[in-house]
Amino acid sequence: MLLQDLQTKLNGIRKGKFIKASWKSEKVVNGVKCEKISNGVVRFVKYGNIKGVVVKNVGNGDNVVIKDILYKASNGNYLVQFGKTKIKAKSTYLINGAMVDKTTYETMVKPNNNDSPIFRVKLENLISLG
């Protein structure tokens, strides 16, 4: 998704509203392309008010592009910040373009055991929103 597309989508979305979203993560492990495509329900909220959230980039205003939503990392990537919901995301796993099950995928890519109520996705990896 492009920055302009995200800004257009955000015009019709209120903070706190539950929104359907699709995103992907890609990793190359020993020359093998591993991809995880997720579809779920997320929220945009003021994350500093949620218990258990460590607020990043506070006091560093040039990294914040859209407060509580979009950040620019030091490597130049734009990161969209989402809040998790009780609706668990459903994922599809691909290795070199072929669909595999979760256990096969996790032999190549170690699972992320992040208990934070928020997560960030590269803007370019955000497939759809709304």
C-alpha positions as CSV (number, residue, x, y, z in Angstrom):
1,M,0.0,0.0,0.0
2,L,1.2,3.5,-0.7
3,L,1.3,6.4,1.7
4,Q,-1.4,8.3,-0.2
5,D,-3.6,5.2,-0.2
6,L,-3.3,4.9,3.5
7,Q,-4.2,8.5,4.1
8,T,-7.3,8.2,1.9
9,K,-8.4,5.1,3.8
10,L,-7.8,6.8,7.2
11,N,-10.2,9.7,6.3
12,G,-13.1,7.3,6.7
13,I,-11.9,5.5,9.8
14,R,-12.5,6.7,13.3
15,K,-10.0,5.8,16.1
16,G,-11.1,2.8,18.2
17,K,-13.3,1.3,15.4
18,F,-12.7,-2.4,14.5
19,I,-11.4,-2.6,10.9
20,K,-10.7,-5.6,8.7
21,A,-7.1,-5.7,7.4
22,S,-4.7,-7.9,5.4
23,W,-1.0,-7.8,5.7
24,K,2.0,-10.0,5.0
25,S,5.5,-10.6,6.3
26,E,8.4,-11.9,4.1
27,K,11.7,-13.4,5.2
28,V,14.4,-15.1,3.1
29,V,16.0,-17.9,5.0
30,N,19.0,-19.6,3.3
31,G,17.8,-18.4,-0.1
32,V,14.2,-19.7,0.5
33,K,11.4,-17.1,0.4
34,C,9.0,-17.6,3.4
35,E,5.8,-15.6,3.3
36,K,3.0,-15.3,5.9
37,I,-0.3,-13.6,4.7
38,S,-2.6,-12.6,7.6
39,N,-6.3,-11.5,7.5
40,G,-7.7,-10.1,10.7
41,V,-9.5,-7.4,12.6
42,V,-7.4,-4.5,14.1
43,R,-7.9,-1.1,15.7
44,F,-6.3,2.3,15.7
45,V,-6.3,3.8,19.2
46,K,-4.2,6.0,21.4
47,Y,-1.8,3.2,22.5
48,G,-0.1,5.0,25.3
49,N,-3.3,4.6,27.4
50,I,-3.3,0.8,27.1
51,K,-1.8,-1.3,29.9
52,G,1.3,-3.2,28.9
53,V,2.2,-0.9,26.0
54,V,5.7,0.5,25.8
55,V,5.4,3.7,23.8
56,K,8.2,4.0,21.2
57,N,9.4,7.2,19.5
58,V,8.2,9.5,22.3
59,G,10.0,12.8,22.2
60,N,11.4,12.1,18.7
61,G,8.8,13.9,16.6
62,D,10.5,13.5,13.3
63,N,9.8,9.7,13.4
64,V,6.0,10.2,13.9
65,V,4.3,10.7,10.6
66,I,0.6,10.3,11.8
67,K,0.3,10.2,15.6
68,D,-0.5,6.8,17.0
69,I,-0.8,5.3,13.5
70,L,2.2,5.8,11.2
71,Y,5.9,6.0,12.0
72,K,9.1,6.3,9.9
73,A,11.8,3.9,11.1
74,S,15.5,5.0,11.1
75,N,16.0,2.8,8.0
76,G,13.4,4.8,6.0
77,N,10.6,2.2,6.2
78,Y,7.1,3.4,7.1
79,L,5.5,1.3,9.9
80,V,1.7,1.2,10.5
81,Q,0.8,0.5,14.1
82,F,-2.2,-1.6,14.9
83,G,-3.9,-2.7,18.1
84,K,-4.8,-6.4,18.4
85,T,-8.4,-7.4,19.0
86,K,-9.9,-10.6,20.5
87,I,-10.6,-11.8,16.9
88,K,-7.6,-13.9,16.0
89,A,-6.1,-13.3,12.6
90,K,-6.1,-16.2,10.1
91,S,-2.9,-16.8,8.3
92,T,-1.7,-18.5,5.1
93,Y,1.9,-19.7,4.9
94,L,3.9,-19.9,1.7
95,I,7.4,-21.2,1.1
96,N,8.8,-20.3,-2.4
97,G,5.2,-19.6,-3.4
98,A,3.8,-23.0,-2.4
99,M,1.3,-23.2,0.4
100,V,2.4,-25.1,3.5
101,D,1.1,-25.7,7.0
102,K,2.1,-23.7,10.0
103,T,4.4,-26.3,11.5
104,T,6.4,-26.6,8.3
105,Y,6.6,-22.8,8.1
106,E,7.8,-22.5,11.7
107,T,10.7,-24.9,11.0
108,M,12.1,-22.2,8.7
109,V,10.9,-19.1,10.5
110,K,10.9,-19.0,14.3
111,P,7.5,-17.9,15.8
112,N,7.3,-14.4,17.4
113,N,6.0,-14.7,21.0
114,N,5.1,-11.1,21.3
115,D,2.4,-10.5,24.1
116,S,2.1,-6.7,23.4
117,P,-1.4,-5.5,22.5
118,I,0.1,-3.6,19.6
119,F,2.1,-4.6,16.5
120,R,3.6,-2.8,13.5
121,V,3.5,-3.7,9.8
122,K,5.6,-2.2,7.1
123,L,3.4,0.1,4.9
124,E,4.5,-1.8,1.8
125,N,3.3,-5.1,3.4
126,L,-0.1,-3.8,4.2
127,I,-2.4,-5.4,1.5
128,S,-5.8,-4.0,2.4
129,L,-7.5,-1.9,5.0
130,G,-11.2,-1.6,5.6
